[in-house]
Amino acid sequence: MGVSDLADYPWDAVAPFAERARAHPDGIVDLSIGSPVDPTPPVVAQALAAATDAHAYPQTMGTADLRGAIVDWYARRRGVTGLTPDQVLPTVGSKELVALLPLLLDLGPGDVVVHPRAAYPTYEVGARLVGATPVASDDPADWPEATKLVWLNSPGNPDGRVLDAAALRDAVVRARRLGAVVASDECYAELGWDAPWDVEPIPSVLDGRVTDGDLSGILSVYSLSKQSNLAGYRAAFLAGDRVLVDRLLTGRKHLGLMLPAPVQRAMTAALADDAHVSRQKELYRARRDVLKPALESAGFRIDSSEAGLYLWVTEGRDTWESMARLAEVGILAGPGVFYGAHHPQHVRVSLTATDERIRAAASRLRGI
């Protein structure tokens, strides 16, 4: 299978609903895509501006300063100590890594790639790209013997579900019995809302309670798109098993997957500054506090959504009916069916809109 065999990009199906929402007298409230709308933090912009003399090729492995900043960040923010610079690696955003990891791990026909039942579509795309079989399953006991890669996603996109340390440990134990790599997509880990994640750090798959200090076969994936408003920078990284990281580094060198030098400098600054992350979290918290009760008043039930950048909601009717109902009042959401066949009655609602647009959405929902 090749790229030309992949299905059409699914978001094209949303166009008619976007057109309907734009016809609202007060304009569209686009809550369909989790693309940040808030300014780039000054500490990041200043670092980028200072690094514009980037005449030499950047390092695929990342600068020593960046790798050190990633190691320090895992220790300070995720409770993961003992990492060394050769256990981390910057990536050109996290989506390319998700799509390419099966290829970089030499997977192919006959191999199984497990991903969550409610899942970002690129996990499946990466499997199909190499001819592997994607399997949607949240229960480690159900993972096939042919499983070679397990994608975890905590907090989840679209559902905001958090896996605690015990659940992560169960997944790692089962994957090791199968001889599979575990890759945990943790890009929303700074955005915990409901107890206990309003006060407790969301655990990483690299947490000692999960691994007992053995990182073999385990990777953690993270992005600064959400916590630092750097989606346009394509700033992400991975960490974990030293042997796997070295293997991925070799493949990425051959493929030319280098993060631009100015972006590496900007990432280093972002990772060292926790204050802007806290401020951004409070913006999202305030928007969530406005939007969640308004959705509930309009008849939507909020499922999971204890962390992350979205509300995963249903009113007990077909996805497309809910999409149409929202579009009639100028609100565009994300269809639940884009995130797996197991969720034909859900829609995903993003918190990434301005305060004014979130208030407009809430007002319209209360009028339904």
VOZAVO-975005 format. One record per residue (C-alpha): residue in one letter; residue number from 0; x, y, z. Coordinates in pm, whole numbers. Example, Ala and Ser with C-alpha at 12.3 -4.5 7.8 and 13.67 -1.06 7.14 Angstrom:
% VOZAVO-975005
{rest = A	nr = 0	px = 1230	py = -450	pz = 780}
{rest = S	nr = 1	px = 1367	py = -106	pz = 714}
This chain:
% VOZAVO-975005
{rest = M	nr = 0	px = 0	py = 0	pz = 0}
{rest = G	nr = 1	px = 119	py = 353	pz = -74}
{rest = V	nr = 2	px = 15	py = 709	pz = -4}
{rest = S	nr = 3	px = -205	py = 713	pz = -315}
{rest = D	nr = 4	px = -410	py = 428	pz = -167}
{rest = L	nr = 5	px = -514	py = 626	pz = 140}
{rest = A	nr = 6	px = -872	py = 747	pz = 163}
{rest = D	nr = 7	px = -966	py = 1105	pz = 85}
{rest = Y	nr = 8	px = -889	py = 1347	pz = 367}
{rest = P	nr = 9	px = -1198	py = 1313	pz = 589}
{rest = W	nr = 10	px = -1235	py = 1680	pz = 680}
{rest = D	nr = 11	px = -1357	py = 1750	pz = 326}
{rest = A	nr = 12	px = -1691	py = 1600	pz = 438}
{rest = V	nr = 13	px = -1733	py = 1881	pz = 690}
{rest = A	nr = 14	px = -1742	py = 2155	pz = 423}
{rest = P	nr = 15	px = -2124	py = 2168	pz = 386}
{rest = F	nr = 16	px = -2165	py = 2209	pz = 763}
{rest = A	nr = 17	px = -1903	py = 2484	pz = 769}
{rest = E	nr = 18	px = -2088	py = 2664	pz = 491}
{rest = R	nr = 19	px = -2412	py = 2643	pz = 685}
{rest = A	nr = 20	px = -2246	py = 2769	pz = 1003}
{rest = R	nr = 21	px = -2090	py = 3065	pz = 819}
{rest = A	nr = 22	px = -2436	py = 3179	pz = 716}
{rest = H	nr = 23	px = -2521	py = 3263	pz = 1078}
{rest = P	nr = 24	px = -2581	py = 3640	pz = 1115}
{rest = D	nr = 25	px = -2307	py = 3663	pz = 1379}
{rest = G	nr = 26	px = -2070	py = 3439	pz = 1185}
{rest = I	nr = 27	px = -1926	py = 3096	pz = 1247}
{rest = V	nr = 28	px = -1788	py = 2966	pz = 1575}
{rest = D	nr = 29	px = -1538	py = 2709	pz = 1455}
{rest = L	nr = 30	px = -1480	py = 2450	pz = 1727}
{rest = S	nr = 31	px = -1388	py = 2171	pz = 1488}
{rest = I	nr = 32	px = -1008	py = 2183	pz = 1479}
{rest = G	nr = 33	px = -780	py = 2211	pz = 1780}
{rest = S	nr = 34	px = -565	py = 2485	pz = 1632}
{rest = P	nr = 35	px = -447	py = 2744	pz = 1887}
{rest = V	nr = 36	px = -574	py = 3100	pz = 1852}
{rest = D	nr = 37	px = -376	py = 3272	pz = 2126}
{rest = P	nr = 38	px = -46	py = 3458	pz = 2069}
{rest = T	nr = 39	px = 292	py = 3293	pz = 2062}
{rest = P	nr = 40	px = 453	py = 3346	pz = 2404}
{rest = P	nr = 41	px = 703	py = 3636	pz = 2392}
{rest = V	nr = 42	px = 981	py = 3422	pz = 2539}
{rest = V	nr = 43	px = 946	py = 3189	pz = 2239}
{rest = A	nr = 44	px = 916	py = 3461	pz = 1976}
{rest = Q	nr = 45	px = 1224	py = 3636	pz = 2111}
{rest = A	nr = 46	px = 1427	py = 3315	pz = 2101}
{rest = L	nr = 47	px = 1318	py = 3250	pz = 1744}
{rest = A	nr = 48	px = 1408	py = 3602	pz = 1634}
{rest = A	nr = 49	px = 1753	py = 3569	pz = 1789}
{rest = A	nr = 50	px = 1819	py = 3252	pz = 1590}
{rest = T	nr = 51	px = 1744	py = 3371	pz = 1236}
{rest = D	nr = 52	px = 2107	py = 3343	pz = 1123}
{rest = A	nr = 53	px = 2059	py = 2972	pz = 1051}
{rest = H	nr = 54	px = 2292	py = 2921	pz = 755}
{rest = A	nr = 55	px = 2407	py = 2568	pz = 842}
{rest = Y	nr = 56	px = 2208	py = 2246	pz = 828}
{rest = P	nr = 57	px = 2041	py = 2173	pz = 1163}
{rest = Q	nr = 58	px = 2112	py = 1859	pz = 1360}
{rest = T	nr = 59	px = 1855	py = 1581	pz = 1329}
{rest = M	nr = 60	px = 1928	py = 1481	pz = 1689}
{rest = G	nr = 61	px = 1875	py = 1837	pz = 1807}
{rest = T	nr = 62	px = 2119	py = 2073	pz = 1970}
{rest = A	nr = 63	px = 2273	py = 1983	pz = 2303}
{rest = D	nr = 64	px = 2076	py = 2269	pz = 2462}
{rest = L	nr = 65	px = 1747	py = 2139	pz = 2325}
{rest = R	nr = 66	px = 1811	py = 1781	pz = 2430}
{rest = G	nr = 67	px = 1907	py = 1902	pz = 2774}
{rest = A	nr = 68	px = 1592	py = 2111	pz = 2797}
{rest = I	nr = 69	px = 1378	py = 1809	pz = 2706}
{rest = V	nr = 70	px = 1547	py = 1597	pz = 2973}
{rest = D	nr = 71	px = 1499	py = 1871	pz = 3233}
{rest = W	nr = 72	px = 1134	py = 1919	pz = 3131}
{rest = Y	nr = 73	px = 1052	py = 1550	pz = 3175}
{rest = A	nr = 74	px = 1202	py = 1557	pz = 3523}
{rest = R	nr = 75	px = 1038	py = 1883	pz = 3627}
{rest = R	nr = 76	px = 693	py = 1853	pz = 3467}
{rest = R	nr = 77	px = 635	py = 1479	pz = 3419}
{rest = G	nr = 78	px = 820	py = 1328	pz = 3715}
{rest = V	nr = 79	px = 1044	py = 1126	pz = 3482}
{rest = T	nr = 80	px = 1398	py = 1130	pz = 3616}
{rest = G	nr = 81	px = 1713	py = 962	pz = 3494}
{rest = L	nr = 82	px = 1674	py = 1039	pz = 3123}
{rest = T	nr = 83	px = 1991	py = 1128	pz = 2934}
{rest = P	nr = 84	px = 2026	py = 1339	pz = 2617}
{rest = D	nr = 85	px = 2067	py = 1030	pz = 2399}
{rest = Q	nr = 86	px = 1719	py = 916	pz = 2506}
{rest = V	nr = 87	px = 1538	py = 1213	pz = 2353}
{rest = L	nr = 88	px = 1483	py = 1331	pz = 1998}
{rest = P	nr = 89	px = 1304	py = 1635	pz = 1846}
{rest = T	nr = 90	px = 1048	py = 1574	pz = 1571}
{rest = V	nr = 91	px = 886	py = 1792	pz = 1305}
{rest = G	nr = 92	px = 559	py = 1812	pz = 1494}
{rest = S	nr = 93	px = 408	py = 1494	pz = 1637}
{rest = K	nr = 94	px = 182	py = 1404	pz = 1343}
{rest = E	nr = 95	px = 470	py = 1309	pz = 1112}
{rest = L	nr = 96	px = 609	py = 1084	pz = 1383}
{rest = V	nr = 97	px = 272	py = 917	pz = 1438}
{rest = A	nr = 98	px = 235	py = 857	pz = 1065}
{rest = L	nr = 99	px = 593	py = 740	pz = 1009}
{rest = L	nr = 100	px = 666	py = 536	pz = 1321}
{rest = P	nr = 101	px = 548	py = 203	pz = 1171}
{rest = L	nr = 102	px = 776	py = 268	pz = 873}
{rest = L	nr = 103	px = 1072	py = 361	pz = 1094}
{rest = L	nr = 104	px = 1016	py = 43	pz = 1297}
{rest = D	nr = 105	px = 1017	py = -171	pz = 979}
{rest = L	nr = 106	px = 660	py = -292	pz = 1025}
{rest = G	nr = 107	px = 464	py = -433	pz = 734}
{rest = P	nr = 108	px = 208	py = -691	pz = 621}
{rest = G	nr = 109	px = 120	py = -939	pz = 894}
{rest = D	nr = 110	px = 202	py = -695	pz = 1173}
{rest = V	nr = 111	px = -68	py = -538	pz = 1391}
{rest = V	nr = 112	px = -72	py = -179	pz = 1515}
{rest = V	nr = 113	px = -308	py = -127	pz = 1809}
{rest = H	nr = 114	px = -462	py = 213	pz = 1877}
{rest = P	nr = 115	px = -743	py = 342	pz = 2102}
{rest = R	nr = 116	px = -1108	py = 290	pz = 2008}
{rest = A	nr = 117	px = -1158	py = 667	pz = 2005}
{rest = A	nr = 118	px = -850	py = 773	pz = 1815}
{rest = Y	nr = 119	px = -673	py = 1038	pz = 1616}
{rest = P	nr = 120	px = -696	py = 898	pz = 1258}
{rest = T	nr = 121	px = -322	py = 915	pz = 1190}
{rest = Y	nr = 122	px = -253	py = 608	pz = 1405}
{rest = E	nr = 123	px = -449	py = 403	pz = 1151}
{rest = V	nr = 124	px = -300	py = 591	pz = 856}
{rest = G	nr = 125	px = 54	py = 504	pz = 969}
{rest = A	nr = 126	px = -35	py = 135	pz = 993}
{rest = R	nr = 127	px = -204	py = 123	pz = 654}
{rest = L	nr = 128	px = 81	py = 309	pz = 490}
{rest = V	nr = 129	px = 313	py = 11	pz = 549}
{rest = G	nr = 130	px = 50	py = -258	pz = 494}
{rest = A	nr = 131	px = 15	py = -341	pz = 863}
{rest = T	nr = 132	px = -325	py = -410	pz = 1021}
{rest = P	nr = 133	px = -470	py = -141	pz = 1250}
{rest = V	nr = 134	px = -675	py = -271	pz = 1544}
{rest = A	nr = 135	px = -883	py = -44	pz = 1766}
{rest = S	nr = 136	px = -877	py = -176	pz = 2122}
{rest = D	nr = 137	px = -855	py = -30	pz = 2472}
{rest = D	nr = 138	px = -823	py = -369	pz = 2647}
{rest = P	nr = 139	px = -471	py = -515	pz = 2657}
{rest = A	nr = 140	px = -619	py = -864	pz = 2695}
{rest = D	nr = 141	px = -768	py = -831	pz = 2347}
{rest = W	nr = 142	px = -448	py = -729	pz = 2167}
{rest = P	nr = 143	px = -357	py = -985	pz = 1899}
{rest = E	nr = 144	px = -44	py = -1198	pz = 1917}
{rest = A	nr = 145	px = 83	py = -1030	pz = 1599}
{rest = T	nr = 146	px = 87	py = -687	pz = 1766}
{rest = K	nr = 147	px = 416	py = -505	pz = 1706}
{rest = L	nr = 148	px = 322	py = -147	pz = 1798}
{rest = V	nr = 149	px = 75	py = -18	pz = 2056}
{rest = W	nr = 150	px = -33	py = 344	pz = 2047}
{rest = L	nr = 151	px = -160	py = 483	pz = 2375}
{rest = N	nr = 152	px = -307	py = 833	pz = 2394}
{rest = S	nr = 153	px = -344	py = 992	pz = 2735}
{rest = P	nr = 154	px = -507	py = 1238	pz = 2766}
{rest = G	nr = 155	px = -699	py = 1119	pz = 2464}
{rest = N	nr = 156	px = -791	py = 1298	pz = 2145}
{rest = P	nr = 157	px = -1088	py = 1320	pz = 2097}
{rest = D	nr = 158	px = -1225	py = 1190	pz = 2426}
{rest = G	nr = 159	px = -1001	py = 1344	pz = 2693}
{rest = R	nr = 160	px = -967	py = 1010	pz = 2870}
{rest = V	nr = 161	px = -672	py = 976	pz = 3109}
{rest = L	nr = 162	px = -488	py = 650	pz = 3174}
{rest = D	nr = 163	px = -361	py = 632	pz = 3530}
{rest = A	nr = 164	px = -29	py = 472	pz = 3619}
{rest = A	nr = 165	px = -189	py = 132	pz = 3679}
{rest = A	nr = 166	px = -356	py = 130	pz = 3336}
{rest = L	nr = 167	px = -32	py = 237	pz = 3169}
{rest = R	nr = 168	px = 154	py = -38	pz = 3352}
{rest = D	nr = 169	px = -98	py = -300	pz = 3238}
{rest = A	nr = 170	px = -50	py = -186	pz = 2879}
{rest = V	nr = 171	px = 331	py = -202	pz = 2905}
{rest = V	nr = 172	px = 326	py = -548	pz = 3064}
{rest = R	nr = 173	px = 100	py = -687	pz = 2791}
{rest = A	nr = 174	px = 298	py = -521	pz = 2511}
{rest = R	nr = 175	px = 623	py = -667	pz = 2641}
{rest = R	nr = 176	px = 471	py = -1014	pz = 2647}
{rest = L	nr = 177	px = 379	py = -964	pz = 2282}
{rest = G	nr = 178	px = 719	py = -821	pz = 2191}
{rest = A	nr = 179	px = 557	py = -491	pz = 2089}
{rest = V	nr = 180	px = 675	py = -133	pz = 2117}
{rest = V	nr = 181	px = 457	py = 100	pz = 2324}
{rest = A	nr = 182	px = 431	py = 459	pz = 2198}
{rest = S	nr = 183	px = 234	py = 691	pz = 2421}
{rest = D	nr = 184	px = 101	py = 1014	pz = 2269}
{rest = E	nr = 185	px = 87	py = 1252	pz = 2567}
{rest = C	nr = 186	px = 49	py = 1591	pz = 2399}
{rest = Y	nr = 187	px = -229	py = 1716	pz = 2629}
{rest = A	nr = 188	px = -72	py = 1616	pz = 2959}
{rest = E	nr = 189	px = -53	py = 1972	pz = 3097}
{rest = L	nr = 190	px = -430	py = 2018	pz = 3057}
{rest = G	nr = 191	px = -594	py = 1826	pz = 3341}
{rest = W	nr = 192	px = -938	py = 1945	pz = 3452}
{rest = D	nr = 193	px = -1139	py = 1696	pz = 3658}
{rest = A	nr = 194	px = -1033	py = 1519	pz = 3977}
{rest = P	nr = 195	px = -780	py = 1385	pz = 4038}
{rest = W	nr = 196	px = -609	py = 1545	pz = 3740}
{rest = D	nr = 197	px = -697	py = 1896	pz = 3852}
{rest = V	nr = 198	px = -430	py = 1861	pz = 4121}
{rest = E	nr = 199	px = -227	py = 1551	pz = 4032}
{rest = P	nr = 200	px = 14	py = 1543	pz = 3736}
{rest = I	nr = 201	px = -108	py = 1322	pz = 3454}
{rest = P	nr = 202	px = 136	py = 1027	pz = 3444}
{rest = S	nr = 203	px = 368	py = 955	pz = 3156}
{rest = V	nr = 204	px = 433	py = 607	pz = 3022}
{rest = L	nr = 205	px = 794	py = 670	pz = 3130}
{rest = D	nr = 206	px = 687	py = 711	pz = 3494}
{rest = G	nr = 207	px = 874	py = 481	pz = 3731}
{rest = R	nr = 208	px = 541	py = 343	pz = 3860}
{rest = V	nr = 209	px = 481	py = 217	pz = 3507}
{rest = T	nr = 210	px = 828	py = 98	pz = 3406}
{rest = D	nr = 211	px = 1009	py = 2	pz = 3730}
{rest = G	nr = 212	px = 1299	py = 192	pz = 3576}
{rest = D	nr = 213	px = 1313	py = -20	pz = 3258}
{rest = L	nr = 214	px = 1235	py = 190	pz = 2950}
{rest = S	nr = 215	px = 1298	py = -87	pz = 2697}
{rest = G	nr = 216	px = 1039	py = -89	pz = 2422}
{rest = I	nr = 217	px = 873	py = 234	pz = 2544}
{rest = L	nr = 218	px = 845	py = 578	pz = 2384}
{rest = S	nr = 219	px = 673	py = 892	pz = 2505}
{rest = V	nr = 220	px = 566	py = 1146	pz = 2241}
{rest = Y	nr = 221	px = 499	py = 1513	pz = 2320}
{rest = S	nr = 222	px = 416	py = 1834	pz = 2135}
{rest = L	nr = 223	px = 436	py = 2202	pz = 2226}
{rest = S	nr = 224	px = 147	py = 2289	pz = 1992}
{rest = K	nr = 225	px = -108	py = 2284	pz = 2273}
{rest = Q	nr = 226	px = 66	py = 2404	pz = 2586}
{rest = S	nr = 227	px = 272	py = 2675	pz = 2414}
{rest = N	nr = 228	px = 59	py = 2769	pz = 2108}
{rest = L	nr = 229	px = 332	py = 2644	pz = 1875}
{rest = A	nr = 230	px = 127	py = 2446	pz = 1623}
{rest = G	nr = 231	px = 273	py = 2658	pz = 1343}
{rest = Y	nr = 232	px = 629	py = 2587	pz = 1461}
{rest = R	nr = 233	px = 591	py = 2206	pz = 1429}
{rest = A	nr = 234	px = 770	py = 2158	pz = 1760}
{rest = A	nr = 235	px = 758	py = 1814	pz = 1919}
{rest = F	nr = 236	px = 982	py = 1543	pz = 2060}
{rest = L	nr = 237	px = 1001	py = 1186	pz = 2183}
{rest = A	nr = 238	px = 1181	py = 1016	pz = 2470}
{rest = G	nr = 239	px = 1238	py = 667	pz = 2603}
{rest = D	nr = 240	px = 1424	py = 351	pz = 2514}
{rest = R	nr = 241	px = 1781	py = 448	pz = 2417}
{rest = V	nr = 242	px = 1807	py = 171	pz = 2157}
{rest = L	nr = 243	px = 1480	py = 271	pz = 1990}
{rest = V	nr = 244	px = 1571	py = 640	pz = 1995}
{rest = D	nr = 245	px = 1904	py = 564	pz = 1825}
{rest = R	nr = 246	px = 1726	py = 351	pz = 1565}
{rest = L	nr = 247	px = 1477	py = 626	pz = 1494}
{rest = L	nr = 248	px = 1755	py = 884	pz = 1475}
{rest = T	nr = 249	px = 1931	py = 683	pz = 1205}
{rest = G	nr = 250	px = 1614	py = 653	pz = 997}
{rest = R	nr = 251	px = 1530	py = 1018	pz = 1040}
{rest = K	nr = 252	px = 1880	py = 1120	pz = 928}
{rest = H	nr = 253	px = 1835	py = 926	pz = 605}
{rest = L	nr = 254	px = 1491	py = 1082	pz = 548}
{rest = G	nr = 255	px = 1605	py = 1437	pz = 620}
{rest = L	nr = 256	px = 1361	py = 1484	pz = 908}
{rest = M	nr = 257	px = 1538	py = 1780	pz = 1066}
{rest = L	nr = 258	px = 1375	py = 2042	pz = 1284}
{rest = P	nr = 259	px = 1477	py = 2394	pz = 1164}
{rest = A	nr = 260	px = 1750	py = 2547	pz = 1380}
{rest = P	nr = 261	px = 1547	py = 2856	pz = 1481}
{rest = V	nr = 262	px = 1261	py = 2630	pz = 1592}
{rest = Q	nr = 263	px = 1504	py = 2428	pz = 1801}
{rest = R	nr = 264	px = 1611	py = 2746	pz = 1975}
{rest = A	nr = 265	px = 1247	py = 2846	pz = 2030}
{rest = M	nr = 266	px = 1164	py = 2503	pz = 2173}
{rest = T	nr = 267	px = 1454	py = 2529	pz = 2416}
{rest = A	nr = 268	px = 1314	py = 2856	pz = 2547}
{rest = A	nr = 269	px = 958	py = 2724	pz = 2566}
{rest = L	nr = 270	px = 1057	py = 2413	pz = 2760}
{rest = A	nr = 271	px = 1244	py = 2620	pz = 3018}
{rest = D	nr = 272	px = 952	py = 2855	pz = 3089}
{rest = D	nr = 273	px = 659	py = 2714	pz = 3289}
{rest = A	nr = 274	px = 485	py = 3047	pz = 3346}
{rest = H	nr = 275	px = 340	py = 3080	pz = 2995}
{rest = V	nr = 276	px = 208	py = 2723	pz = 3016}
{rest = S	nr = 277	px = 21	py = 2802	pz = 3337}
{rest = R	nr = 278	px = -128	py = 3116	pz = 3183}
{rest = Q	nr = 279	px = -242	py = 2926	pz = 2875}
{rest = K	nr = 280	px = -400	py = 2653	pz = 3085}
{rest = E	nr = 281	px = -606	py = 2911	pz = 3272}
{rest = L	nr = 282	px = -734	py = 3053	pz = 2941}
{rest = Y	nr = 283	px = -851	py = 2707	pz = 2836}
{rest = R	nr = 284	px = -999	py = 2641	pz = 3181}
{rest = A	nr = 285	px = -1208	py = 2959	pz = 3159}
{rest = R	nr = 286	px = -1332	py = 2869	pz = 2810}
{rest = R	nr = 287	px = -1420	py = 2519	pz = 2923}
{rest = D	nr = 288	px = -1611	py = 2657	pz = 3221}
{rest = V	nr = 289	px = -1825	py = 2861	pz = 2980}
{rest = L	nr = 290	px = -1875	py = 2600	pz = 2710}
{rest = K	nr = 291	px = -1936	py = 2283	pz = 2913}
{rest = P	nr = 292	px = -2253	py = 2395	pz = 3096}
{rest = A	nr = 293	px = -2388	py = 2551	pz = 2777}
{rest = L	nr = 294	px = -2355	py = 2220	pz = 2592}
{rest = E	nr = 295	px = -2524	py = 2040	pz = 2879}
{rest = S	nr = 296	px = -2810	py = 2290	pz = 2879}
{rest = A	nr = 297	px = -2857	py = 2217	pz = 2509}
{rest = G	nr = 298	px = -2903	py = 1846	pz = 2578}
{rest = F	nr = 299	px = -2551	py = 1715	pz = 2523}
{rest = R	nr = 300	px = -2389	py = 1468	pz = 2762}
{rest = I	nr = 301	px = -2017	py = 1517	pz = 2828}
{rest = D	nr = 302	px = -1829	py = 1185	pz = 2818}
{rest = S	nr = 303	px = -1477	py = 1146	pz = 2965}
{rest = S	nr = 304	px = -1318	py = 1486	pz = 2882}
{rest = E	nr = 305	px = -1140	py = 1501	pz = 3217}
{rest = A	nr = 306	px = -834	py = 1644	pz = 3046}
{rest = G	nr = 307	px = -718	py = 1777	pz = 2712}
{rest = L	nr = 308	px = -833	py = 2035	pz = 2465}
{rest = Y	nr = 309	px = -1178	py = 1903	pz = 2373}
{rest = L	nr = 310	px = -1521	py = 1815	pz = 2502}
{rest = W	nr = 311	px = -1643	py = 1475	pz = 2378}
{rest = V	nr = 312	px = -2019	py = 1506	pz = 2366}
{rest = T	nr = 313	px = -2332	py = 1327	pz = 2251}
{rest = E	nr = 314	px = -2704	py = 1395	pz = 2246}
{rest = G	nr = 315	px = -2789	py = 1035	pz = 2159}
{rest = R	nr = 316	px = -2839	py = 1093	pz = 1790}
{rest = D	nr = 317	px = -2636	py = 1034	pz = 1475}
{rest = T	nr = 318	px = -2312	py = 1232	pz = 1447}
{rest = W	nr = 319	px = -2423	py = 1409	pz = 1132}
{rest = E	nr = 320	px = -2758	py = 1506	pz = 1285}
{rest = S	nr = 321	px = -2575	py = 1669	pz = 1575}
{rest = M	nr = 322	px = -2338	py = 1837	pz = 1332}
{rest = A	nr = 323	px = -2636	py = 1979	pz = 1143}
{rest = R	nr = 324	px = -2810	py = 2095	pz = 1461}
{rest = L	nr = 325	px = -2500	py = 2282	pz = 1572}
{rest = A	nr = 326	px = -2438	py = 2426	pz = 1226}
{rest = E	nr = 327	px = -2788	py = 2576	pz = 1227}
{rest = V	nr = 328	px = -2679	py = 2801	pz = 1513}
{rest = G	nr = 329	px = -2342	py = 2875	pz = 1352}
{rest = I	nr = 330	px = -2128	py = 2625	pz = 1545}
{rest = L	nr = 331	px = -1894	py = 2386	pz = 1366}
{rest = A	nr = 332	px = -1782	py = 2074	pz = 1558}
{rest = G	nr = 333	px = -1579	py = 1765	pz = 1467}
{rest = P	nr = 334	px = -1773	py = 1450	pz = 1370}
{rest = G	nr = 335	px = -1719	py = 1162	pz = 1612}
{rest = V	nr = 336	px = -1707	py = 913	pz = 1327}
{rest = F	nr = 337	px = -1376	py = 1065	pz = 1217}
{rest = Y	nr = 338	px = -1227	py = 914	pz = 1533}
{rest = G	nr = 339	px = -1345	py = 557	pz = 1482}
{rest = A	nr = 340	px = -1653	py = 358	pz = 1393}
{rest = H	nr = 341	px = -1727	py = 296	pz = 1761}
{rest = H	nr = 342	px = -1858	py = 650	pz = 1814}
{rest = P	nr = 343	px = -2138	py = 717	pz = 1563}
{rest = Q	nr = 344	px = -2324	py = 951	pz = 1801}
{rest = H	nr = 345	px = -2048	py = 1178	pz = 1930}
{rest = V	nr = 346	px = -1904	py = 1510	pz = 1823}
{rest = R	nr = 347	px = -1578	py = 1670	pz = 1936}
{rest = V	nr = 348	px = -1591	py = 2031	pz = 2050}
{rest = S	nr = 349	px = -1263	py = 2221	pz = 2075}
{rest = L	nr = 350	px = -1172	py = 2480	pz = 2336}
{rest = T	nr = 351	px = -949	py = 2658	pz = 2083}
{rest = A	nr = 352	px = -1151	py = 2966	pz = 2001}
{rest = T	nr = 353	px = -1126	py = 3320	pz = 2132}
{rest = D	nr = 354	px = -1308	py = 3415	pz = 2449}
{rest = E	nr = 355	px = -1557	py = 3615	pz = 2242}
{rest = R	nr = 356	px = -1634	py = 3321	pz = 2011}
{rest = I	nr = 357	px = -1669	py = 3081	pz = 2307}
{rest = R	nr = 358	px = -1918	py = 3319	pz = 2469}
{rest = A	nr = 359	px = -2106	py = 3344	pz = 2139}
{rest = A	nr = 360	px = -2126	py = 2965	pz = 2116}
{rest = A	nr = 361	px = -2253	py = 2939	pz = 2471}
{rest = S	nr = 362	px = -2521	py = 3199	pz = 2408}
{rest = R	nr = 363	px = -2639	py = 3019	pz = 2095}
{rest = L	nr = 364	px = -2645	py = 2681	pz = 2270}
{rest = R	nr = 365	px = -2862	py = 2817	pz = 2549}
{rest = G	nr = 366	px = -3109	py = 2935	pz = 2286}
{rest = I	nr = 367	px = -3152	py = 2593	pz = 2122}
